[in-house]
């Protein structure tokens, strides 16, 4: 098992609808969903009414009718969820069940079209997409319960980088050598066991090859659409097929070459990772790599390979479980 992608059956304890108590703002509620619904308002009477709801579903419905507190959607809801999960998993039995999932990727797959807290499969897409904020916070909670630091414990590393024609030919060898070095270092010092690649030519392929060659790491391949390599050269297609065959997990987002599938690929590629590697020329100010870093990598440490200076640096990000303001 590589991924838990549905919080049901034996993994229903991960869901906020599971009947395990959780606290918010010093008050214990019947479930995480009760606590989250109550957190939406500052009105004490409305919170008390939510606490009396007989089911998590009823609590959720009541939460939709409250006087919404300021700044809820932008930031407060994520802060509240972090506090609620920390409270819920103070219960020893639940903490044990959560930590027993090790470093498995946790995704709140759903059918109710929630692309903020989980992922759902939109019409025309081949896989579920979305922010998976609940899964992210659960994994961060799990890491802390295991006595590890989420700032340096990085089970999965994703790369975003330029295609080879955007990189000067005399930099290619340096990038490939540096990616191989980084793969070994991540594995040895940060417990990284998975390398995630978007499977384009250039930096994506070089990273996939570095992961394939690193002891203790496996490749996860994220294709924006089937037929990704159809217009490439014969040798590039051969490399692509070989790497796909070697991948332990292959995710394909769409069926045709459309921007929406490229954007969604980047969202889940980076969303599944704990650290991001960026191969970039800082003189390039638009395009997929720039957008992926701007919109998807803000909370994650970013290891940058600067092809102009041929230096590698790391930016630890905003250092938070929460989305940037």
ABEGO torsion letter per residue (X at the ends): XABBABBBEAAAAABAABBBBBBBGGBBBABAAAAAAAAABABAAAAAAAAABABAAAAAAAAAABBBBBGAAAAAAAAAAAAAAAAAAABAAAAAAAAAAEABBBBBBBAAGBAAABBBBBBGBABBBEAGAAAAAAAAAAAAAAGBBAAABBABBBBBBBBAAABBAAAAAAAAAAAAAAAAAAAAAAGBABBBBAGBBEAAAAAAAAAAABBGBBBBBBBABBGAAAABBAAAAAAAAAAAAABABBBBABABBBAAAAAAAAAAAAAABABBBBBBBAABABEAAAAAAAAAAAABBBBBBBAAAGBBBBBAEAGBABBBX
